Amino acid sequence: MNNIKKMVIAALFIALGIVLPMAFHTIPNAGRIFLPMHIPILLCGIVCGFPYGLICGILTPLLSSLTTGMPPAAMLPAMICELAVYGAVSSLFMRYAPVKNMYAKTYVALIGAMLAGRVLFGALNAFIFNAGAYSMRMWLTAAFVTALPGVAIQIIIIPAVVAALHKMKLIELQEMQA
């Protein structure tokens, strides 16, 4: 996939990352439950690779906050860091994980990125953004219990979308030859 195509696809994922959460914000607390902004960033990392996933993870919450007010300014720094990790780590796992099967590699990239992003989110909240007021229980509740529906959606939807795009030859996953 050439760089122009990757840029266009990444821009589409950024746009989707702004529009998709708008549909969920009609439901109270739906952003924290369903994690709609995470899906396009994880997809961008898997489909477009590094550095597009990283850039998508930085720009999507920033542009969304500027245009829609969501995420709110208080949550923005932590979300930018978390989503940047999602985009970067998913792309790096897609490229370097020693797995040949496309489905397995997608799951490795997805779950590795989700865990890395959640750990960073917890660490940032514990030590910087909510220092002294953030506990392990709060992190586990926010990262895994409240977000369980969103995690389940990501684990089901993202590999299916990647497989469908690949099967329709809309994307090329050259990293699969690793």
Backbone as ProteinMPNN parsed JSONL, in Angstrom:
{"seq_chain_A": "MNNIKKMVIAALFIALGIVLPMAFHTIPNAGRIFLPMHIPILLCGIVCGFPYGLICGILTPLLSSLTTGMPPAAMLPAMICELAVYGAVSSLFMRYAPVKNMYAKTYVALIGAMLAGRVLFGALNAFIFNAGAYSMRMWLTAAFVTALPGVAIQIIIIPAVVAALHKMKLIELQEMQA", "coords_chain_A": {"N_chain_A": [[0.856, -1.164, 0.0], [0.686, 2.145, -0.939], [2.032, 5.325, 0.275], [0.262, 7.505, -0.107], [-2.241, 6.267, -0.32], [-2.357, 5.127, 2.239], [-2.411, 7.481, 3.768], [-4.879, 8.571, 3.027], [-6.646, 6.566, 3.885], [-6.049, 6.622, 6.631], [-6.931, 9.219, 7.198], [-9.655, 8.843, 6.764], [-10.194, 7.081, 8.868], [-9.673, 8.807, 11.01], [-11.744, 10.673, 10.642], [-13.921, 8.94, 11.011], [-13.442, 8.316, 13.655], [-14.192, 10.649, 14.855], [-16.881, 11.009, 14.164], [-18.237, 8.569, 14.833], [-18.237, 8.365, 17.765], [-20.019, 10.454, 18.29], [-22.567, 9.458, 17.77], [-22.831, 7.674, 19.863], [-22.785, 9.288, 22.113], [-25.298, 10.168, 22.649], [-26.356, 8.512, 24.469], [-26.198, 8.286, 27.947], [-22.987, 8.219, 29.483], [-21.991, 6.509, 27.548], [-19.665, 6.65, 26.02], [-17.551, 5.835, 27.709], [-18.344, 3.265, 28.168], [-18.753, 1.899, 25.685], [-16.572, 2.628, 24.12], [-16.222, 3.987, 21.527], [-14.419, 5.604, 20.046], [-12.053, 4.261, 20.066], [-12.091, 2.146, 18.26], [-11.699, 3.01, 15.436], [-9.04, 3.914, 15.663], [-7.539, 1.689, 16.478], [-8.051, 0.085, 14.251], [-6.8, 1.662, 12.274], [-4.082, 1.503, 13.028], [-3.647, -1.256, 12.641], [-4.301, -1.608, 9.922], [-3.001, 0.468, 8.426], [-0.473, 0.742, 9.523], [2.63, 1.74, 11.178], [3.815, 5.065, 10.952], [1.193, 5.843, 10.931], [-0.944, 4.843, 12.52], [-0.166, 5.782, 15.049], [-0.247, 8.595, 14.64], [-2.946, 8.894, 13.99], [-4.041, 8.16, 16.442], [-3.272, 10.324, 17.986], [-4.306, 12.618, 16.683], [-7.106, 12.149, 16.373], [-8.61, 12.217, 18.967], [-7.912, 14.834, 19.653], [-8.841, 16.489, 17.5], [-11.531, 15.791, 17.638], [-12.218, 16.746, 20.175], [-11.836, 19.483, 19.755], [-13.768, 20.01, 17.788], [-16.218, 18.859, 18.621], [-16.311, 18.957, 21.356], [-15.936, 16.7, 22.788], [-13.58, 14.289, 23.568], [-13.872, 15.838, 26.849], [-11.839, 18.644, 27.901], [-10.418, 18.04, 30.258], [-10.077, 15.292, 30.177], [-8.71, 14.916, 27.854], [-5.727, 14.942, 27.557], [-4.932, 12.411, 28.71], [-6.421, 10.671, 27.126], [-5.36, 11.175, 24.566], [-2.76, 10.181, 24.902], [-3.306, 7.463, 25.543], [-4.737, 6.585, 23.23], [-2.859, 7.077, 21.253], [-0.967, 5.182, 21.929], [-2.497, 2.878, 21.418], [-2.764, 3.029, 18.583], [-0.038, 2.999, 17.778], [1.059, 0.647, 19.007], [-0.621, -1.41, 18.061], [0.004, -1.324, 15.351], [2.734, -1.973, 15.403], [2.719, -4.551, 16.522], [1.312, -5.845, 14.469], [3.177, -5.735, 12.49], [5.533, -6.953, 13.554], [4.941, -9.2, 15.164], [5.504, -12.634, 15.607], [3.68, -14.295, 14.022], [1.948, -16.114, 11.63], [-0.661, -16.526, 10.603], [-3.349, -14.551, 9.48], [-5.706, -13.918, 10.955], [-5.044, -14.684, 13.581], [-2.812, -13.042, 13.963], [-3.985, -10.522, 13.823], [-5.59, -10.597, 16.118], [-3.567, -10.825, 18.08], [-2.254, -8.361, 17.724], [-4.362, -6.607, 18.291], [-5.2, -7.275, 20.971], [-2.766, -6.988, 22.334], [-2.292, -4.229, 21.933], [-4.562, -3.144, 23.182], [-4.156, -3.894, 25.856], [-1.68, -2.614, 26.414], [-2.405, 0.095, 26.031], [-4.38, 0.404, 28.027], [-2.888, -0.066, 30.351], [-1.076, 2.08, 30.228], [-2.922, 4.206, 30.364], [-3.936, 3.834, 32.979], [-1.562, 4.199, 34.47], [-0.86, 6.855, 33.807], [-3.07, 8.241, 34.856], [-2.792, 7.572, 37.556], [-0.299, 8.642, 38.288], [0.036, 11.199, 37.144], [-2.265, 12.725, 35.988], [-4.388, 12.351, 37.817], [-3.101, 12.248, 40.271], [-2.578, 10.671, 43.356], [-5.296, 10.469, 43.811], [-6.207, 8.328, 42.456], [-6.857, 4.947, 42.314], [-5.929, 1.42, 42.31], [-8.241, -0.077, 42.206], [-10.045, 1.773, 41.073], [-8.87, 2.025, 38.552], [-9.048, -0.629, 37.526], [-11.813, -0.868, 37.467], [-12.576, 1.219, 35.664], [-11.001, 0.614, 33.385], [-11.559, -2.046, 32.726], [-13.997, -3.198, 33.81], [-16.222, -1.32, 33.54], [-15.756, -0.765, 30.857], [-16.122, -3.183, 29.584], [-18.219, -3.96, 27.683], [-17.369, -2.418, 25.44], [-14.792, -3.434, 25.004], [-15.447, -6.058, 24.301], [-16.886, -5.542, 21.949], [-14.793, -4.504, 20.369], [-13.092, -6.743, 20.159], [-14.675, -8.465, 18.714], [-15.575, -7.014, 16.396], [-13.324, -5.67, 15.122], [-11.327, -7.621, 14.118], [-13.032, -8.891, 12.27], [-13.689, -6.797, 10.502], [-11.137, -6.171, 9.485], [-10.495, -8.614, 8.221], [-12.558, -8.711, 6.306], [-12.05, -6.384, 4.753], [-9.538, -7.068, 3.768], [-10.128, -9.413, 2.35], [-11.801, -8.392, 0.363], [-9.953, -7.093, -1.033], [-9.489, -4.421, -0.544], [-7.666, -3.489, 1.178], [-4.173, -4.038, 1.692], [-2.255, -6.287, 3.381], [0.735, -6.346, 3.835], [2.44, -6.855, 5.892], [1.85, -9.333, 6.778], [3.527, -11.287, 5.833], [5.577, -11.61, 7.596]], "CA_chain_A": [[0.0, 0.0, 0.0], [1.545, 3.329, -0.991], [1.827, 6.307, 1.347], [-0.942, 8.316, -0.369], [-3.397, 5.449, 0.053], [-2.357, 5.036, 3.697], [-2.843, 8.775, 4.311], [-6.316, 8.708, 2.791], [-7.324, 5.633, 4.792], [-5.883, 7.164, 7.99], [-7.843, 10.367, 7.317], [-11.007, 8.29, 6.92], [-10.297, 6.577, 10.238], [-9.782, 9.972, 11.897], [-13.124, 11.169, 10.5], [-14.788, 7.965, 11.67], [-13.196, 8.461, 15.088], [-14.91, 11.842, 15.324], [-18.323, 10.839, 13.925], [-18.789, 7.407, 15.543], [-18.595, 8.68, 19.153], [-21.172, 11.365, 18.356], [-23.773, 8.627, 17.836], [-22.898, 7.042, 21.175], [-22.923, 10.267, 23.19], [-26.71, 10.399, 22.949], [-26.612, 7.63, 25.607], [-25.328, 8.702, 29.057], [-21.777, 7.449, 29.8], [-21.762, 5.505, 26.506], [-18.278, 6.694, 25.562], [-16.738, 5.018, 28.616], [-18.818, 1.882, 28.132], [-18.61, 1.281, 24.367], [-15.263, 3.011, 23.567], [-16.348, 4.088, 20.071], [-13.275, 6.249, 19.403], [-10.936, 3.328, 20.039], [-12.201, 1.238, 17.11], [-10.98, 3.486, 14.248], [-7.599, 4.042, 15.903], [-6.992, 0.334, 16.419], [-8.096, -0.312, 12.838], [-5.782, 2.41, 11.54], [-2.793, 0.902, 13.328], [-3.58, -2.578, 12.032], [-4.401, -1.519, 8.466], [-2.056, 1.409, 7.81], [0.856, 0.584, 10.097], [3.299, 2.83, 11.875], [3.382, 5.91, 12.051], [-0.177, 6.306, 10.712], [-1.735, 4.522, 13.699], [0.231, 6.724, 16.097], [-0.769, 9.927, 14.294], [-4.403, 8.801, 14.124], [-4.326, 8.147, 17.875], [-3.062, 11.669, 18.532], [-5.178, 13.615, 16.053], [-8.541, 11.885, 16.501], [-9.229, 12.844, 20.15], [-7.668, 16.275, 19.63], [-9.802, 17.107, 16.569], [-12.878, 15.564, 18.169], [-12.414, 17.685, 21.279], [-11.957, 20.838, 19.199], [-14.977, 20.176, 16.97], [-17.449, 18.413, 19.273], [-16.218, 19.107, 22.8], [-15.747, 15.378, 23.385], [-13.592, 14.247, 25.023], [-13.678, 17.132, 27.503], [-10.44, 19.053, 28.041], [-9.786, 17.369, 31.395], [-9.757, 13.913, 29.792], [-8.005, 14.909, 26.573], [-4.325, 14.488, 27.564], [-4.847, 10.972, 28.961], [-6.955, 9.966, 25.956], [-4.387, 11.278, 23.48], [-1.678, 9.228, 25.188], [-3.832, 6.101, 25.443], [-5.069, 6.254, 21.854], [-1.6, 7.038, 20.501], [-0.395, 3.858, 22.202], [-3.296, 1.904, 20.659], [-2.39, 3.078, 17.17], [1.361, 2.61, 17.599], [1.308, -0.743, 19.404], [-1.31, -2.32, 17.138], [0.77, -1.372, 14.096], [4.0, -2.672, 15.635], [2.41, -5.98, 16.647], [0.97, -6.354, 13.133], [4.416, -5.823, 11.7], [6.618, -7.752, 14.111], [4.545, -10.409, 15.898], [5.905, -13.803, 14.821], [2.485, -15.096, 13.768], [1.706, -16.113, 10.179], [-2.088, -16.486, 10.304], [-3.869, -13.185, 9.52], [-6.667, -13.76, 12.044], [-4.304, -14.744, 14.844], [-1.961, -11.854, 14.052], [-4.878, -9.404, 14.122], [-5.941, -10.697, 17.537], [-2.372, -10.507, 18.867], [-2.068, -6.906, 17.632], [-5.486, -5.963, 18.96], [-5.162, -7.488, 22.422], [-1.537, -6.353, 22.823], [-2.496, -2.776, 21.951], [-5.566, -2.829, 24.188], [-3.523, -4.012, 27.175], [-0.68, -1.546, 26.555], [-3.116, 1.363, 26.181], [-5.047, 0.431, 29.326], [-1.856, 0.074, 31.387], [-0.606, 3.468, 30.177], [-4.021, 5.033, 30.863], [-3.934, 3.721, 34.433], [-0.338, 4.811, 35.006], [-0.97, 8.308, 33.666], [-4.048, 8.733, 35.828], [-2.279, 7.379, 38.905], [0.903, 9.412, 38.604], [0.085, 12.554, 36.588], [-3.52, 13.452, 35.82], [-5.183, 12.241, 39.045], [-2.132, 11.764, 41.259], [-3.059, 10.576, 44.726], [-6.738, 10.223, 43.884], [-6.512, 7.22, 41.555], [-6.465, 3.69, 42.94], [-5.954, 0.221, 41.47], [-9.659, -0.436, 42.034], [-10.621, 2.708, 40.096], [-8.321, 1.679, 37.237], [-9.646, -1.88, 37.08], [-13.217, -0.604, 37.152], [-12.663, 2.028, 34.441], [-10.336, 0.0, 32.244], [-12.026, -3.379, 32.356], [-15.372, -3.516, 34.166], [-17.122, -0.394, 32.831], [-15.476, -0.818, 29.422], [-16.254, -4.552, 29.076], [-18.95, -4.026, 26.407], [-16.523, -1.869, 24.386], [-13.724, -4.404, 24.755], [-16.071, -7.162, 23.564], [-17.162, -5.047, 20.595], [-13.521, -4.415, 19.655], [-12.582, -8.092, 19.892], [-15.534, -9.081, 17.698], [-15.711, -6.205, 15.178], [-12.086, -5.279, 14.44], [-10.806, -8.681, 13.241], [-13.974, -9.127, 11.173], [-13.528, -5.705, 9.53], [-9.831, -6.356, 8.837], [-10.61, -9.763, 7.318], [-13.434, -8.344, 5.187], [-11.323, -5.44, 3.903], [-8.467, -7.821, 3.112], [-10.751, -10.339, 1.4], [-12.311, -7.599, -0.763], [-8.768, -6.472, -1.63], [-9.496, -2.987, -0.312], [-6.41, -3.218, 1.874], [-3.128, -5.043, 1.547], [-1.549, -6.441, 4.638], [2.03, -6.885, 3.498], [3.092, -7.261, 7.113], [1.493, -10.718, 7.055], [4.597, -12.184, 5.434], [6.613, -11.653, 8.641]], "C_chain_A": [[0.907, 1.234, 0.0], [1.145, 4.353, 0.07], [0.586, 7.16, 1.143], [-2.187, 7.54, 0.048], [-3.496, 5.32, 1.576], [-2.826, 6.341, 4.334], [-4.342, 8.962, 4.169], [-7.095, 7.8, 3.741], [-7.222, 6.135, 6.238], [-6.803, 8.36, 8.204], [-9.287, 9.9, 7.473], [-11.211, 7.731, 8.329], [-10.394, 7.719, 11.243], [-11.2, 10.53, 11.845], [-14.109, 10.229, 11.195], [-14.651, 8.047, 13.186], [-13.85, 9.695, 15.686], [-16.417, 11.615, 15.244], [-18.921, 9.7, 14.762], [-19.12, 7.707, 17.012], [-19.798, 9.611, 19.278], [-22.475, 10.578, 18.455], [-23.942, 8.014, 19.222], [-23.148, 8.032, 22.299], [-24.368, 10.7, 23.427], [-27.147, 9.545, 24.141], [-25.687, 8.062, 26.743], [-24.198, 7.703, 29.334], [-21.418, 6.41, 28.735], [-20.323, 5.499, 26.0], [-17.373, 5.811, 26.398], [-17.117, 3.546, 28.574], [-18.472, 1.219, 26.802], [-17.303, 1.625, 23.647], [-15.281, 3.199, 22.046], [-15.152, 4.73, 19.374], [-12.096, 5.29, 19.257], [-10.92, 2.483, 18.768], [-11.46, 1.771, 15.885], [-9.473, 3.594, 14.452], [-6.932, 2.673, 15.849], [-6.978, -0.173, 14.978], [-7.014, 0.384, 12.025], [-4.4, 1.818, 11.781], [-2.61, -0.432, 12.631], [-3.499, -2.479, 10.516], [-3.287, -0.677, 7.847], [-0.633, 1.282, 8.341], [1.35, 1.833, 10.805], [3.89, 3.771, 10.837], [1.923, 6.36, 11.938], [-1.083, 6.019, 11.906], [-1.446, 5.469, 14.85], [-0.374, 8.104, 15.852], [-2.289, 9.959, 14.431], [-4.807, 8.84, 15.597], [-4.147, 9.497, 18.539], [-4.102, 12.639, 17.99], [-6.667, 13.396, 16.312], [-9.136, 12.497, 17.772], [-9.04, 14.357, 20.174], [-8.683, 16.977, 18.725], [-11.238, 16.932, 17.046], [-13.178, 16.538, 19.295], [-12.616, 19.108, 20.764], [-13.271, 21.053, 18.455], [-16.268, 19.826, 17.695], [-17.455, 18.638, 20.779], [-16.035, 17.799, 23.532], [-14.489, 14.754, 22.803], [-13.385, 15.632, 25.623], [-12.19, 17.389, 27.759], [-9.733, 18.328, 29.178], [-9.355, 15.946, 31.061], [-8.85, 13.832, 28.573], [-6.557, 14.436, 26.655], [-4.178, 12.977, 27.768], [-5.352, 10.186, 27.761], [-6.001, 10.033, 24.783], [-3.272, 10.262, 23.69], [-2.146, 7.79, 25.0], [-4.078, 5.711, 23.989], [-3.841, 6.245, 20.954], [-0.922, 5.687, 20.699], [-1.169, 2.785, 21.451], [-2.858, 1.859, 19.2], [-0.979, 2.585, 16.924], [1.569, 1.124, 17.877], [0.602, -1.719, 18.476], [-0.543, -2.434, 15.821], [2.071, -2.145, 14.271], [3.783, -4.172, 15.818], [2.052, -6.581, 15.286], [2.233, -6.587, 12.31], [5.375, -6.882, 12.228], [6.213, -9.007, 14.878], [4.853, -11.639, 15.037], [4.745, -14.788, 14.615], [2.173, -14.994, 12.284], [0.229, -15.945, 9.824], [-2.645, -15.079, 10.506], [-4.818, -12.966, 10.702], [-5.947, -13.749, 13.401], [-3.455, -13.494, 15.026], [-2.796, -10.623, 14.395], [-5.277, -9.424, 15.594], [-4.758, -10.37, 18.436], [-2.156, -8.996, 18.89], [-3.143, -6.169, 18.422], [-5.379, -6.082, 20.481], [-3.896, -6.871, 23.022], [-1.689, -4.847, 22.939], [-3.493, -2.376, 23.033], [-4.962, -2.892, 25.592], [-2.513, -2.891, 27.401], [-1.35, -0.192, 26.781], [-3.782, 1.491, 27.538], [-4.04, 0.595, 30.457], [-1.345, 1.514, 31.403], [-1.668, 4.417, 30.732], [-4.051, 5.014, 32.394], [-2.729, 4.402, 35.061], [-0.404, 6.334, 34.925], [-1.949, 8.896, 34.676], [-3.516, 8.63, 37.254], [-1.16, 8.357, 39.252], [0.897, 10.863, 38.117], [-1.266, 13.25, 36.682], [-4.419, 13.414, 37.057], [-4.307, 11.751, 40.189], [-2.707, 11.795, 42.661], [-4.524, 10.247, 44.855], [-7.161, 9.013, 43.048], [-5.987, 5.93, 42.156], [-6.493, 2.549, 41.927], [-7.4, -0.196, 41.202], [-10.338, 0.479, 41.005], [-10.154, 2.353, 38.69], [-8.974, 0.407, 36.706], [-11.102, -1.687, 36.689], [-13.342, 0.15, 35.833], [-12.129, 1.292, 33.221], [-10.972, -1.306, 31.793], [-13.501, -3.641, 32.665], [-16.348, -2.637, 33.385], [-16.988, -0.559, 31.329], [-15.663, -2.213, 28.823], [-17.086, -4.652, 27.79], [-18.115, -3.496, 25.232], [-15.394, -2.802, 24.014], [-14.271, -5.57, 23.932], [-16.372, -6.752, 22.124], [-15.879, -4.996, 19.78], [-13.014, -5.799, 19.257], [-13.403, -8.795, 18.813], [-15.446, -8.332, 16.369], [-14.393, -6.019, 14.426], [-11.501, -6.408, 13.597], [-11.723, -8.98, 12.055], [-13.841, -8.062, 10.087], [-12.212, -5.865, 8.78], [-9.904, -7.496, 7.83], [-11.462, -9.423, 6.1], [-12.731, -7.387, 4.223], [-10.223, -6.143, 3.113], [-9.038, -8.739, 2.039], [-11.278, -9.607, 0.162], [-11.189, -6.88, -1.509], [-8.799, -4.944, -1.56], [-8.27, -2.545, 0.473], [-5.445, -4.351, 1.592], [-2.395, -5.111, 2.871], [-0.22, -7.121, 4.359], [2.77, -7.379, 4.723], [2.831, -8.722, 7.421], [2.613, -11.693, 6.69], [5.681, -12.317, 6.494], [6.818, -13.052, 9.181]], "O_chain_A": [[1.795, 1.352, 0.844], [0.077, 4.265, 0.675], [-0.083, 7.509, 2.115], [-3.082, 8.088, 0.691], [-4.589, 5.395, 2.137], [-3.555, 6.32, 5.326], [-5.002, 9.455, 5.084], [-8.088, 8.222, 4.333], [-8.2, 6.08, 6.983], [-7.393, 8.502, 9.275], [-10.056, 10.494, 8.229], [-12.282, 7.893, 8.913], [-11.124, 7.611, 12.228], [-11.79, 10.827, 12.883], [-15.022, 10.679, 11.887], [-15.627, 7.869, 13.914], [-14.041, 9.771, 16.9], [-17.149, 11.99, 16.159], [-19.998, 9.858, 15.337], [-20.2, 7.332, 17.468], [-20.519, 9.558, 20.274], [-23.394, 10.997, 19.159], [-25.065, 7.853, 19.701], [-23.674, 7.649, 23.344], [-24.632, 11.512, 24.314], [-28.181, 9.813, 24.753], [-24.483, 8.194, 26.518], [-24.429, 6.496, 29.408], [-20.613, 5.517, 29.001], [-19.815, 4.454, 25.594], [-16.517, 5.112, 25.856], [-16.307, 2.68, 28.904], [-17.956, 0.101, 26.785], [-16.961, 0.975, 22.66], [-14.443, 2.629, 21.348], [-14.894, 4.424, 18.21], [-11.233, 5.498, 18.405], [-9.851, 2.143, 18.259], [-10.646, 1.038, 15.324], [-8.707, 3.388, 13.511], [-5.873, 2.52, 15.239], [-6.006, -0.788, 14.54], [-6.379, -0.242, 11.176], [-3.627, 1.65, 10.838], [-1.541, -0.712, 12.09], [-2.713, -3.191, 9.89], [-2.695, -1.077, 6.845], [0.315, 1.681, 7.664], [0.63, 2.812, 11.002], [4.452, 3.266, 9.865], [1.458, 7.162, 12.748], [-1.905, 6.86, 12.27], [-2.361, 5.91, 15.547], [-0.948, 8.706, 16.76], [-2.852, 10.934, 14.928], [-5.797, 9.476, 15.957], [-4.795, 9.788, 19.545], [-4.709, 13.395, 18.749], [-7.414, 14.364, 16.457], [-10.106, 13.249, 17.664], [-9.907, 15.084, 20.658], [-9.314, 17.949, 19.139], [-12.066, 17.828, 16.875], [-14.274, 17.094, 19.362], [-13.46, 19.847, 21.271], [-13.828, 22.15, 18.483], [-17.309, 20.426, 17.423], [-18.503, 18.52, 21.414], [-15.981, 17.777, 24.761], [-14.37, 14.71, 21.579], [-12.792, 16.504, 24.987], [-11.39, 16.456, 27.824], [-8.545, 18.03, 29.062], [-8.369, 15.452, 31.608], [-8.281, 12.776, 28.296], [-6.179, 13.572, 25.863], [-3.389, 12.333, 27.076], [-4.783, 9.152, 27.412], [-5.841, 9.044, 24.068], [-2.884, 9.561, 22.756], [-1.457, 6.989, 24.368], [-3.676, 4.63, 23.56], [-3.789, 5.482, 19.99], [-0.37, 5.115, 19.758], [-0.562, 1.867, 20.899], [-2.613, 0.786, 18.648], [-0.737, 1.838, 15.975], [2.186, 0.421, 17.076], [1.167, -2.758, 18.135], [-0.454, -3.518, 15.244], [2.47, -2.893, 13.378], [4.573, -4.977, 15.326], [2.448, -7.707, 14.984], [2.317, -7.536, 11.53], [5.967, -7.628, 11.448], [7.08, -9.813, 15.214], [4.496, -11.672, 13.86], [4.831, -15.958, 14.989], [2.139, -13.892, 11.737], [-0.093, -15.282, 8.838], [-2.449, -14.475, 11.561], [-4.74, -11.939, 11.375], [-6.219, -12.903, 14.252], [-3.386, -12.945, 16.126], [-2.359, -9.775, 15.173], [-5.298, -8.38, 16.245], [-4.928, -9.703, 19.457], [-1.906, -8.416, 19.947], [-2.848, -5.213, 19.139], [-5.463, -5.079, 21.189], [-3.949, -6.292, 24.107], [-1.265, -4.252, 23.929], [-3.291, -1.379, 23.725], [-5.236, -2.025, 26.422], [-2.494, -2.284, 28.472], [-0.909, 0.583, 27.629], [-3.757, 2.563, 28.142], [-4.303, 1.315, 31.419], [-1.196, 2.106, 32.472], [-1.344, 5.333, 31.489], [-4.177, 6.062, 33.027], [-2.858, 5.101, 36.066], [-0.039, 7.022, 35.878], [-1.678, 9.935, 35.28], [-3.768, 9.514, 38.072], [-1.085, 8.843, 40.381], [1.67, 11.679, 38.619], [-1.399, 14.255, 37.38], [-5.147, 14.375, 37.308], [-4.739, 10.922, 40.99], [-3.251, 12.807, 43.103], [-4.959, 9.787, 45.911], [-8.351, 8.714, 42.95], [-4.802, 5.827, 42.472], [-7.016, 2.699, 40.823], [-7.735, -0.619, 40.096], [-11.112, 0.013, 40.168], [-10.943, 2.375, 37.745], [-9.408, 0.37, 35.554], [-11.574, -2.262, 35.708], [-14.132, -0.239, 34.973], [-12.731, 1.338, 32.148], [-10.93, -1.64, 30.609], [-14.192, -4.254, 31.85], [-17.201, -3.144, 32.657], [-17.981, -0.503, 30.603], [-15.379, -2.4, 27.64], [-16.686, -5.375, 26.877], [-18.154, -4.07, 24.144], [-15.069, -2.949, 22.835], [-13.632, -6.017, 22.979], [-16.139, -7.521, 21.192], [-15.871, -5.401, 18.618], [-12.557, -5.992, 18.13], [-12.876, -9.632, 18.079], [-15.262, -8.954, 15.323], [-14.354, -6.194, 13.209], [-11.196, -6.17, 12.428], [-11.248, -9.286, 10.961], [-13.873, -8.375, 8.897], [-12.177, -5.71, 7.559], [-9.424, -7.36, 6.705], [-11.122, -9.806, 4.98], [-12.811, -7.565, 3.007], [-10.006, -5.851, 1.937], [-8.489, -8.83, 0.941], [-11.213, -10.132, -0.95], [-11.428, -6.16, -2.479], [-8.216, -4.26, -2.402], [-7.883, -1.377, 0.437], [-5.847, -5.476, 1.293], [-1.967, -4.09, 3.407], [-0.056, -8.315, 4.61], [3.644, -8.238, 4.609], [3.528, -9.303, 8.254], [2.636, -12.815, 7.194], [6.627, -13.079, 6.298], [7.652, -13.257, 10.063]]}, "name": "protein", "num_of_chains": 1, "seq": "MNNIKKMVIAALFIALGIVLPMAFHTIPNAGRIFLPMHIPILLCGIVCGFPYGLICGILTPLLSSLTTGMPPAAMLPAMICELAVYGAVSSLFMRYAPVKNMYAKTYVALIGAMLAGRVLFGALNAFIFNAGAYSMRMWLTAAFVTALPGVAIQIIIIPAVVAALHKMKLIELQEMQA"}
